[in-house]
Amino acid sequence: MITEPESVQRFEPISLAAVDQPVRRLHPREGAFLATGIRLTMAGRIKVGRLWLAFTAEQVFDGHEFS
């Protein structure tokens, strides 16, 4: 049996009462789990002077700081 930790937060629509309607339309469904962080992975090319160089990057954000 899988149990969720007590620290897991769920979305409550009342939390958006003070925001404009366009923002409220994009909310998740009631009771959806709220993420505590996100990891973004990026890849592409960047122009340095006259050269285009390939790059990869990863950004981790935990809600308080990012690295």
mmCIF file of the N, C-alpha and C atoms, coordinates in Angstrom:
data_MODEL
# 
_entry.id   MODEL 
# 
loop_
_atom_site.group_PDB 
_atom_site.id 
_atom_site.type_symbol 
_atom_site.label_atom_id 
_atom_site.label_alt_id 
_atom_site.label_comp_id 
_atom_site.label_asym_id 
_atom_site.label_entity_id 
_atom_site.label_seq_id 
_atom_site.pdbx_PDB_ins_code 
_atom_site.Cartn_x 
_atom_site.Cartn_y 
_atom_site.Cartn_z 
_atom_site.occupancy 
_atom_site.B_iso_or_equiv 
_atom_site.pdbx_formal_charge 
_atom_site.auth_seq_id 
_atom_site.auth_comp_id 
_atom_site.auth_asym_id 
_atom_site.auth_atom_id 
_atom_site.pdbx_PDB_model_num 
ATOM 1   N N  . MET A 1 1  ? 0.837  -1.180 0.000   1.00 0.00 ? 1  MET A N  1 
ATOM 2   C CA . MET A 1 1  ? 0.000  0.000  0.000   1.00 0.00 ? 1  MET A CA 1 
ATOM 3   C C  . MET A 1 1  ? 0.884  1.247  0.000   1.00 0.00 ? 1  MET A C  1 
ATOM 4   N N  . ILE A 1 2  ? 0.586  2.193  -0.883  1.00 0.00 ? 2  ILE A N  1 
ATOM 5   C CA . ILE A 1 2  ? 1.343  3.441  -0.968  1.00 0.00 ? 2  ILE A CA 1 
ATOM 6   C C  . ILE A 1 2  ? 0.622  4.505  -0.163  1.00 0.00 ? 2  ILE A C  1 
ATOM 7   N N  . THR A 1 3  ? 1.361  5.162  0.700   1.00 0.00 ? 3  THR A N  1 
ATOM 8   C CA . THR A 1 3  ? 0.783  6.269  1.466   1.00 0.00 ? 3  THR A CA 1 
ATOM 9   C C  . THR A 1 3  ? 1.543  7.535  1.123   1.00 0.00 ? 3  THR A C  1 
ATOM 10  N N  . GLU A 1 4  ? 0.867  8.656  1.174   1.00 0.00 ? 4  GLU A N  1 
ATOM 11  C CA . GLU A 1 4  ? 1.529  9.911  0.866   1.00 0.00 ? 4  GLU A CA 1 
ATOM 12  C C  . GLU A 1 4  ? 2.031  10.556 2.151   1.00 0.00 ? 4  GLU A C  1 
ATOM 13  N N  . PRO A 1 5  ? 3.175  11.220 2.091   1.00 0.00 ? 5  PRO A N  1 
ATOM 14  C CA . PRO A 1 5  ? 3.702  11.883 3.280   1.00 0.00 ? 5  PRO A CA 1 
ATOM 15  C C  . PRO A 1 5  ? 2.768  13.002 3.738   1.00 0.00 ? 5  PRO A C  1 
ATOM 16  N N  . GLU A 1 6  ? 2.828  13.316 5.002   1.00 0.00 ? 6  GLU A N  1 
ATOM 17  C CA . GLU A 1 6  ? 1.968  14.372 5.555   1.00 0.00 ? 6  GLU A CA 1 
ATOM 18  C C  . GLU A 1 6  ? 2.301  15.742 4.960   1.00 0.00 ? 6  GLU A C  1 
ATOM 19  N N  . SER A 1 7  ? 3.537  15.931 4.474   1.00 0.00 ? 7  SER A N  1 
ATOM 20  C CA . SER A 1 7  ? 3.948  17.231 3.963   1.00 0.00 ? 7  SER A CA 1 
ATOM 21  C C  . SER A 1 7  ? 3.450  17.507 2.537   1.00 0.00 ? 7  SER A C  1 
ATOM 22  N N  . VAL A 1 8  ? 2.829  16.530 1.886   1.00 0.00 ? 8  VAL A N  1 
ATOM 23  C CA . VAL A 1 8  ? 2.327  16.735 0.530   1.00 0.00 ? 8  VAL A CA 1 
ATOM 24  C C  . VAL A 1 8  ? 1.155  17.703 0.565   1.00 0.00 ? 8  VAL A C  1 
ATOM 25  N N  . GLN A 1 9  ? 1.239  18.732 -0.276  1.00 0.00 ? 9  GLN A N  1 
ATOM 26  C CA . GLN A 1 9  ? 0.157  19.713 -0.338  1.00 0.00 ? 9  GLN A CA 1 
ATOM 27  C C  . GLN A 1 9  ? -0.697 19.445 -1.565  1.00 0.00 ? 9  GLN A C  1 
ATOM 28  N N  . ARG A 1 10 ? -1.964 19.771 -1.455  1.00 0.00 ? 10 ARG A N  1 
ATOM 29  C CA . ARG A 1 10 ? -2.903 19.620 -2.559  1.00 0.00 ? 10 ARG A CA 1 
ATOM 30  C C  . ARG A 1 10 ? -3.495 20.970 -2.909  1.00 0.00 ? 10 ARG A C  1 
ATOM 31  N N  . PHE A 1 11 ? -3.881 21.123 -4.176  1.00 0.00 ? 11 PHE A N  1 
ATOM 32  C CA . PHE A 1 11 ? -4.425 22.388 -4.657  1.00 0.00 ? 11 PHE A CA 1 
ATOM 33  C C  . PHE A 1 11 ? -5.829 22.622 -4.127  1.00 0.00 ? 11 PHE A C  1 
ATOM 34  N N  . GLU A 1 12 ? -6.057 23.831 -3.628  1.00 0.00 ? 12 GLU A N  1 
ATOM 35  C CA . GLU A 1 12 ? -7.371 24.275 -3.177  1.00 0.00 ? 12 GLU A CA 1 
ATOM 36  C C  . GLU A 1 12 ? -7.737 25.524 -3.981  1.00 0.00 ? 12 GLU A C  1 
ATOM 37  N N  . PRO A 1 13 ? -8.859 25.532 -4.715  1.00 0.00 ? 13 PRO A N  1 
ATOM 38  C CA . PRO A 1 13 ? -9.229 26.682 -5.547  1.00 0.00 ? 13 PRO A CA 1 
ATOM 39  C C  . PRO A 1 13 ? -9.313 28.005 -4.785  1.00 0.00 ? 13 PRO A C  1 
ATOM 40  N N  . ILE A 1 14 ? -9.617 27.980 -3.526  1.00 0.00 ? 14 ILE A N  1 
ATOM 41  C CA . ILE A 1 14 ? -9.716 29.210 -2.738  1.00 0.00 ? 14 ILE A CA 1 
ATOM 42  C C  . ILE A 1 14 ? -8.387 29.957 -2.708  1.00 0.00 ? 14 ILE A C  1 
ATOM 43  N N  . SER A 1 15 ? -7.281 29.249 -2.939  1.00 0.00 ? 15 SER A N  1 
ATOM 44  C CA . SER A 1 15 ? -5.964 29.896 -2.910  1.00 0.00 ? 15 SER A CA 1 
ATOM 45  C C  . SER A 1 15 ? -5.786 30.882 -4.063  1.00 0.00 ? 15 SER A C  1 
ATOM 46  N N  . LEU A 1 16 ? -6.657 30.841 -5.064  1.00 0.00 ? 16 LEU A N  1 
ATOM 47  C CA . LEU A 1 16 ? -6.564 31.758 -6.202  1.00 0.00 ? 16 LEU A CA 1 
ATOM 48  C C  . LEU A 1 16 ? -7.610 32.870 -6.158  1.00 0.00 ? 16 LEU A C  1 
ATOM 49  N N  . ALA A 1 17 ? -8.270 33.043 -5.057  1.00 0.00 ? 17 ALA A N  1 
ATOM 50  C CA . ALA A 1 17 ? -9.348 34.025 -4.960  1.00 0.00 ? 17 ALA A CA 1 
ATOM 51  C C  . ALA A 1 17 ? -8.892 35.446 -5.289  1.00 0.00 ? 17 ALA A C  1 
ATOM 52  N N  . ALA A 1 18 ? -7.643 35.782 -5.009  1.00 0.00 ? 18 ALA A N  1 
ATOM 53  C CA . ALA A 1 18 ? -7.162 37.151 -5.212  1.00 0.00 ? 18 ALA A CA 1 
ATOM 54  C C  . ALA A 1 18 ? -6.531 37.387 -6.584  1.00 0.00 ? 18 ALA A C  1 
ATOM 55  N N  . VAL A 1 19 ? -6.470 36.370 -7.431  1.00 0.00 ? 19 VAL A N  1 
ATOM 56  C CA . VAL A 1 19 ? -5.845 36.545 -8.747  1.00 0.00 ? 19 VAL A CA 1 
ATOM 57  C C  . VAL A 1 19 ? -6.878 36.804 -9.835  1.00 0.00 ? 19 VAL A C  1 
ATOM 58  N N  . ASP A 1 20 ? -6.428 37.388 -10.933 1.00 0.00 ? 20 ASP A N  1 
ATOM 59  C CA . ASP A 1 20 ? -7.321 37.710 -12.046 1.00 0.00 ? 20 ASP A CA 1 
ATOM 60  C C  . ASP A 1 20 ? -7.876 36.451 -12.703 1.00 0.00 ? 20 ASP A C  1 
ATOM 61  N N  . GLN A 1 21 ? -9.030 36.596 -13.342 1.00 0.00 ? 21 GLN A N  1 
ATOM 62  C CA . GLN A 1 21 ? -9.717 35.475 -13.989 1.00 0.00 ? 21 GLN A CA 1 
ATOM 63  C C  . GLN A 1 21 ? -8.846 34.711 -14.998 1.00 0.00 ? 21 GLN A C  1 
ATOM 64  N N  . PRO A 1 22 ? -8.059 35.391 -15.859 1.00 0.00 ? 22 PRO A N  1 
ATOM 65  C CA . PRO A 1 22 ? -7.245 34.609 -16.809 1.00 0.00 ? 22 PRO A CA 1 
ATOM 66  C C  . PRO A 1 22 ? -6.309 33.624 -16.110 1.00 0.00 ? 22 PRO A C  1 
ATOM 67  N N  . VAL A 1 23 ? -5.798 33.994 -14.944 1.00 0.00 ? 23 VAL A N  1 
ATOM 68  C CA . VAL A 1 23 ? -4.911 33.100 -14.190 1.00 0.00 ? 23 VAL A CA 1 
ATOM 69  C C  . VAL A 1 23 ? -5.722 31.962 -13.574 1.00 0.00 ? 23 VAL A C  1 
ATOM 70  N N  . ARG A 1 24 ? -6.885 32.273 -13.040 1.00 0.00 ? 24 ARG A N  1 
ATOM 71  C CA . ARG A 1 24 ? -7.712 31.236 -12.407 1.00 0.00 ? 24 ARG A CA 1 
ATOM 72  C C  . ARG A 1 24 ? -8.137 30.161 -13.406 1.00 0.00 ? 24 ARG A C  1 
ATOM 73  N N  . ARG A 1 25 ? -8.296 30.520 -14.674 1.00 0.00 ? 25 ARG A N  1 
ATOM 74  C CA . ARG A 1 25 ? -8.699 29.526 -15.683 1.00 0.00 ? 25 ARG A CA 1 
ATOM 75  C C  . ARG A 1 25 ? -7.661 28.442 -15.870 1.00 0.00 ? 25 ARG A C  1 
ATOM 76  N N  . LEU A 1 26 ? -6.398 28.729 -15.557 1.00 0.00 ? 26 LEU A N  1 
ATOM 77  C CA . LEU A 1 26 ? -5.306 27.784 -15.808 1.00 0.00 ? 26 LEU A CA 1 
ATOM 78  C C  . LEU A 1 26 ? -4.976 26.894 -14.612 1.00 0.00 ? 26 LEU A C  1 
ATOM 79  N N  . HIS A 1 27 ? -5.775 26.955 -13.564 1.00 0.00 ? 27 HIS A N  1 
ATOM 80  C CA . HIS A 1 27 ? -5.455 26.191 -12.354 1.00 0.00 ? 27 HIS A CA 1 
ATOM 81  C C  . HIS A 1 27 ? -5.627 24.688 -12.563 1.00 0.00 ? 27 HIS A C  1 
ATOM 82  N N  . PRO A 1 28 ? -4.920 23.890 -11.743 1.00 0.00 ? 28 PRO A N  1 
ATOM 83  C CA . PRO A 1 28 ? -5.105 22.434 -11.802 1.00 0.00 ? 28 PRO A CA 1 
ATOM 84  C C  . PRO A 1 28 ? -6.444 22.043 -11.180 1.00 0.00 ? 28 PRO A C  1 
ATOM 85  N N  . ARG A 1 29 ? -6.808 20.804 -11.296 1.00 0.00 ? 29 ARG A N  1 
ATOM 86  C CA . ARG A 1 29 ? -8.079 20.365 -10.708 1.00 0.00 ? 29 ARG A CA 1 
ATOM 87  C C  . ARG A 1 29 ? -7.961 20.339 -9.178  1.00 0.00 ? 29 ARG A C  1 
ATOM 88  N N  . GLU A 1 30 ? -9.065 20.499 -8.523  1.00 0.00 ? 30 GLU A N  1 
ATOM 89  C CA . GLU A 1 30 ? -9.088 20.513 -7.062  1.00 0.00 ? 30 GLU A CA 1 
ATOM 90  C C  . GLU A 1 30 ? -8.531 19.197 -6.526  1.00 0.00 ? 30 GLU A C  1 
ATOM 91  N N  . GLY A 1 31 ? -7.661 19.297 -5.524  1.00 0.00 ? 31 GLY A N  1 
ATOM 92  C CA . GLY A 1 31 ? -7.072 18.114 -4.896  1.00 0.00 ? 31 GLY A CA 1 
ATOM 93  C C  . GLY A 1 31 ? -5.814 17.606 -5.579  1.00 0.00 ? 31 GLY A C  1 
ATOM 94  N N  . ALA A 1 32 ? -5.397 18.234 -6.693  1.00 0.00 ? 32 ALA A N  1 
ATOM 95  C CA . ALA A 1 32 ? -4.178 17.805 -7.385  1.00 0.00 ? 32 ALA A CA 1 
ATOM 96  C C  . ALA A 1 32 ? -2.965 18.043 -6.484  1.00 0.00 ? 32 ALA A C  1 
ATOM 97  N N  . PHE A 1 33 ? -1.978 17.159 -6.582  1.00 0.00 ? 33 PHE A N  1 
ATOM 98  C CA . PHE A 1 33 ? -0.750 17.329 -5.813  1.00 0.00 ? 33 PHE A CA 1 
ATOM 99  C C  . PHE A 1 33 ? -0.011 18.573 -6.291  1.00 0.00 ? 33 PHE A C  1 
ATOM 100 N N  . LEU A 1 34 ? 0.540  19.339 -5.379  1.00 0.00 ? 34 LEU A N  1 
ATOM 101 C CA . LEU A 1 34 ? 1.345  20.504 -5.715  1.00 0.00 ? 34 LEU A CA 1 
ATOM 102 C C  . LEU A 1 34 ? 2.817  20.111 -5.642  1.00 0.00 ? 34 LEU A C  1 
ATOM 103 N N  . ALA A 1 35 ? 3.541  20.419 -6.691  1.00 0.00 ? 35 ALA A N  1 
ATOM 104 C CA . ALA A 1 35 ? 4.965  20.075 -6.737  1.00 0.00 ? 35 ALA A CA 1 
ATOM 105 C C  . ALA A 1 35 ? 5.745  20.924 -5.745  1.00 0.00 ? 35 ALA A C  1 
ATOM 106 N N  . THR A 1 36 ? 6.775  20.346 -5.172  1.00 0.00 ? 36 THR A N  1 
ATOM 107 C CA . THR A 1 36 ? 7.633  21.092 -4.256  1.00 0.00 ? 36 THR A CA 1 
ATOM 108 C C  . THR A 1 36 ? 8.887  21.574 -4.958  1.00 0.00 ? 36 THR A C  1 
ATOM 109 N N  . GLY A 1 37 ? 9.077  21.173 -6.198  1.00 0.00 ? 37 GLY A N  1 
ATOM 110 C CA . GLY A 1 37 ? 10.247 21.595 -6.951  1.00 0.00 ? 37 GLY A CA 1 
ATOM 111 C C  . GLY A 1 37 ? 10.115 21.190 -8.400  1.00 0.00 ? 37 GLY A C  1 
ATOM 112 N N  . ILE A 1 38 ? 11.094 21.603 -9.183  1.00 0.00 ? 38 ILE A N  1 
ATOM 113 C CA . ILE A 1 38 ? 11.087 21.277 -10.605 1.00 0.00 ? 38 ILE A CA 1 
ATOM 114 C C  . ILE A 1 38 ? 12.527 21.165 -11.100 1.00 0.00 ? 38 ILE A C  1 
ATOM 115 N N  . ARG A 1 39 ? 12.732 20.324 -12.096 1.00 0.00 ? 39 ARG A N  1 
ATOM 116 C CA . ARG A 1 39 ? 14.032 20.175 -12.736 1.00 0.00 ? 39 ARG A CA 1 
ATOM 117 C C  . ARG A 1 39 ? 13.840 20.465 -14.219 1.00 0.00 ? 39 ARG A C  1 
ATOM 118 N N  . LEU A 1 40 ? 14.534 21.467 -14.729 1.00 0.00 ? 40 LEU A N  1 
ATOM 119 C CA . LEU A 1 40 ? 14.461 21.831 -16.136 1.00 0.00 ? 40 LEU A CA 1 
ATOM 120 C C  . LEU A 1 40 ? 15.736 21.374 -16.832 1.00 0.00 ? 40 LEU A C  1 
ATOM 121 N N  . THR A 1 41 ? 15.597 20.709 -17.955 1.00 0.00 ? 41 THR A N  1 
ATOM 122 C CA . THR A 1 41 ? 16.733 20.292 -18.755 1.00 0.00 ? 41 THR A CA 1 
ATOM 123 C C  . THR A 1 41 ? 16.643 21.011 -20.092 1.00 0.00 ? 41 THR A C  1 
ATOM 124 N N  . MET A 1 42 ? 17.742 21.653 -20.480 1.00 0.00 ? 42 MET A N  1 
ATOM 125 C CA . MET A 1 42 ? 17.758 22.443 -21.709 1.00 0.00 ? 42 MET A CA 1 
ATOM 126 C C  . MET A 1 42 ? 18.910 21.997 -22.596 1.00 0.00 ? 42 MET A C  1 
ATOM 127 N N  . ALA A 1 43 ? 18.736 22.130 -23.899 1.00 0.00 ? 43 ALA A N  1 
ATOM 128 C CA . ALA A 1 43 ? 19.790 21.848 -24.865 1.00 0.00 ? 43 ALA A CA 1 
ATOM 129 C C  . ALA A 1 43 ? 19.567 22.732 -26.075 1.00 0.00 ? 43 ALA A C  1 
ATOM 130 N N  . GLY A 1 44 ? 20.639 23.138 -26.707 1.00 0.00 ? 44 GLY A N  1 
ATOM 131 C CA . GLY A 1 44 ? 20.496 23.975 -27.889 1.00 0.00 ? 44 GLY A CA 1 
ATOM 132 C C  . GLY A 1 44 ? 21.831 24.497 -28.351 1.00 0.00 ? 44 GLY A C  1 
ATOM 133 N N  . ARG A 1 45 ? 21.760 25.637 -29.014 1.00 0.00 ? 45 ARG A N  1 
ATOM 134 C CA . ARG A 1 45 ? 22.969 26.290 -29.503 1.00 0.00 ? 45 ARG A CA 1 
ATOM 135 C C  . ARG A 1 45 ? 22.943 27.744 -29.074 1.00 0.00 ? 45 ARG A C  1 
ATOM 136 N N  . ILE A 1 46 ? 24.118 28.284 -28.791 1.00 0.00 ? 46 ILE A N  1 
ATOM 137 C CA . ILE A 1 46 ? 24.240 29.673 -28.379 1.00 0.00 ? 46 ILE A CA 1 
ATOM 138 C C  . ILE A 1 46 ? 25.346 30.317 -29.200 1.00 0.00 ? 46 ILE A C  1 
ATOM 139 N N  . LYS A 1 47 ? 25.103 31.559 -29.639 1.00 0.00 ? 47 LYS A N  1 
ATOM 140 C CA . LYS A 1 47 ? 26.089 32.248 -30.461 1.00 0.00 ? 47 LYS A CA 1 
ATOM 141 C C  . LYS A 1 47 ? 27.091 32.959 -29.562 1.00 0.00 ? 47 LYS A C  1 
ATOM 142 N N  . VAL A 1 48 ? 28.369 32.626 -29.746 1.00 0.00 ? 48 VAL A N  1 
ATOM 143 C CA . VAL A 1 48 ? 29.468 33.237 -29.006 1.00 0.00 ? 48 VAL A CA 1 
ATOM 144 C C  . VAL A 1 48 ? 30.389 33.861 -30.051 1.00 0.00 ? 48 VAL A C  1 
ATOM 145 N N  . GLY A 1 49 ? 30.329 35.169 -30.155 1.00 0.00 ? 49 GLY A N  1 
ATOM 146 C CA . GLY A 1 49 ? 31.083 35.830 -31.224 1.00 0.00 ? 49 GLY A CA 1 
ATOM 147 C C  . GLY A 1 49 ? 30.493 35.420 -32.568 1.00 0.00 ? 49 GLY A C  1 
ATOM 148 N N  . ARG A 1 50 ? 31.321 34.823 -33.417 1.00 0.00 ? 50 ARG A N  1 
ATOM 149 C CA . ARG A 1 50 ? 30.862 34.366 -34.729 1.00 0.00 ? 50 ARG A CA 1 
ATOM 150 C C  . ARG A 1 50 ? 30.535 32.873 -34.730 1.00 0.00 ? 50 ARG A C  1 
ATOM 151 N N  . LEU A 1 51 ? 30.758 32.196 -33.623 1.00 0.00 ? 51 LEU A N  1 
ATOM 152 C CA . LEU A 1 51 ? 30.556 30.749 -33.540 1.00 0.00 ? 51 LEU A CA 1 
ATOM 153 C C  . LEU A 1 51 ? 29.235 30.406 -32.859 1.00 0.00 ? 51 LEU A C  1 
ATOM 154 N N  . TRP A 1 52 ? 28.620 29.338 -33.321 1.00 0.00 ? 52 TRP A N  1 
ATOM 155 C CA . TRP A 1 52 ? 27.468 28.758 -32.641 1.00 0.00 ? 52 TRP A CA 1 
ATOM 156 C C  . TRP A 1 52 ? 27.969 27.525 -31.903 1.00 0.00 ? 52 TRP A C  1 
ATOM 157 N N  . LEU A 1 53 ? 27.830 27.504 -30.600 1.00 0.00 ? 53 LEU A N  1 
ATOM 158 C CA . LEU A 1 53 ? 28.296 26.386 -29.777 1.00 0.00 ? 53 LEU A CA 1 
ATOM 159 C C  . LEU A 1 53 ? 27.111 25.648 -29.184 1.00 0.00 ? 53 LEU A C  1 
ATOM 160 N N  . ALA A 1 54 ? 27.215 24.319 -29.160 1.00 0.00 ? 54 ALA A N  1 
ATOM 161 C CA . ALA A 1 54 ? 26.175 23.503 -28.534 1.00 0.00 ? 54 ALA A CA 1 
ATOM 162 C C  . ALA A 1 54 ? 26.279 23.631 -27.014 1.00 0.00 ? 54 ALA A C  1 
ATOM 163 N N  . PHE A 1 55 ? 25.150 23.554 -26.343 1.00 0.00 ? 55 PHE A N  1 
ATOM 164 C CA . PHE A 1 55 ? 25.167 23.576 -24.881 1.00 0.00 ? 55 PHE A CA 1 
ATOM 165 C C  . PHE A 1 55 ? 24.083 22.670 -24.335 1.00 0.00 ? 55 PHE A C  1 
ATOM 166 N N  . THR A 1 56 ? 24.294 22.222 -23.121 1.00 0.00 ? 56 THR A N  1 
ATOM 167 C CA . THR A 1 56 ? 23.261 21.544 -22.341 1.00 0.00 ? 56 THR A CA 1 
ATOM 168 C C  . THR A 1 56 ? 23.291 22.173 -20.957 1.00 0.00 ? 56 THR A C  1 
ATOM 169 N N  . ALA A 1 57 ? 22.152 22.209 -20.314 1.00 0.00 ? 57 ALA A N  1 
ATOM 170 C CA . ALA A 1 57 ? 22.076 22.794 -18.977 1.00 0.00 ? 57 ALA A CA 1 
ATOM 171 C C  . ALA A 1 57 ? 20.954 22.129 -18.207 1.00 0.00 ? 57 ALA A C  1 
ATOM 172 N N  . GLU A 1 58 ? 21.085 22.146 -16.894 1.00 0.00 ? 58 GLU A N  1 
ATOM 173 C CA . GLU A 1 58 ? 20.052 21.624 -16.019 1.00 0.00 ? 58 GLU A CA 1 
ATOM 174 C C  . GLU A 1 58 ? 19.870 22.610 -14.878 1.00 0.00 ? 58 GLU A C  1 
ATOM 175 N N  . GLN A 1 59 ? 18.630 22.946 -14.564 1.00 0.00 ? 59 GLN A N  1 
ATOM 176 C CA . GLN A 1 59 ? 18.320 23.865 -13.470 1.00 0.00 ? 59 GLN A CA 1 
ATOM 177 C C  . GLN A 1 59 ? 17.382 23.149 -12.514 1.00 0.00 ? 59 GLN A C  1 
ATOM 178 N N  . VAL A 1 60 ? 17.723 23.175 -11.251 1.00 0.00 ? 60 VAL A N  1 
ATOM 179 C CA . VAL A 1 60 ? 16.904 22.553 -10.221 1.00 0.00 ? 60 VAL A CA 1 
ATOM 180 C C  . VAL A 1 60 ? 16.383 23.658 -9.314  1.00 0.00 ? 60 VAL A C  1 
ATOM 181 N N  . PHE A 1 61 ? 15.058 23.693 -9.137  1.00 0.00 ? 61 PHE A N  1 
ATOM 182 C CA . PHE A 1 61 ? 14.429 24.714 -8.304  1.00 0.00 ? 61 PHE A CA 1 
ATOM 183 C C  . PHE A 1 61 ? 13.567 24.009 -7.271  1.00 0.00 ? 61 PHE A C  1 
ATOM 184 N N  . ASP A 1 62 ? 13.807 24.308 -6.001  1.00 0.00 ? 62 ASP A N  1 
ATOM 185 C CA . ASP A 1 62 ? 13.075 23.630 -4.923  1.00 0.00 ? 62 ASP A CA 1 
ATOM 186 C C  . ASP A 1 62 ? 12.048 24.522 -4.234  1.00 0.00 ? 62 ASP A C  1 
ATOM 187 N N  . GLY A 1 63 ? 11.747 25.671 -4.819  1.00 0.00 ? 63 GLY A N  1 
ATOM 188 C CA . GLY A 1 63 ? 10.775 26.576 -4.217  1.00 0.00 ? 63 GLY A CA 1 
ATOM 189 C C  . GLY A 1 63 ? 11.405 27.646 -3.348  1.00 0.00 ? 63 GLY A C  1 
ATOM 190 N N  . HIS A 1 64 ? 12.685 27.497 -3.022  1.00 0.00 ? 64 HIS A N  1 
ATOM 191 C CA . HIS A 1 64 ? 13.366 28.469 -2.184  1.00 0.00 ? 64 HIS A CA 1 
ATOM 192 C C  . HIS A 1 64 ? 14.607 29.028 -2.860  1.00 0.00 ? 64 HIS A C  1 
ATOM 193 N N  . GLU A 1 65 ? 15.288 28.193 -3.593  1.00 0.00 ? 65 GLU A N  1 
ATOM 194 C CA . GLU A 1 65 ? 16.515 28.585 -4.285  1.00 0.00 ? 65 GLU A CA 1 
ATOM 195 C C  . GLU A 1 65 ? 16.689 27.700 -5.495  1.00 0.00 ? 65 GLU A C  1 
ATOM 196 N N  . PHE A 1 66 ? 17.574 28.076 -6.389  1.00 0.00 ? 66 PHE A N  1 
ATOM 197 C CA . PHE A 1 66 ? 17.818 27.224 -7.541  1.00 0.00 ? 66 PHE A CA 1 
ATOM 198 C C  . PHE A 1 66 ? 19.316 27.068 -7.758  1.00 0.00 ? 66 PHE A C  1 
ATOM 199 N N  . SER A 1 67 ? 19.671 26.008 -8.451  1.00 0.00 ? 67 SER A N  1 
ATOM 200 C CA . SER A 1 67 ? 21.073 25.764 -8.773  1.00 0.00 ? 67 SER A CA 1 
ATOM 201 C C  . SER A 1 67 ? 21.192 25.256 -10.183 1.00 0.00 ? 67 SER A C  1 
# 
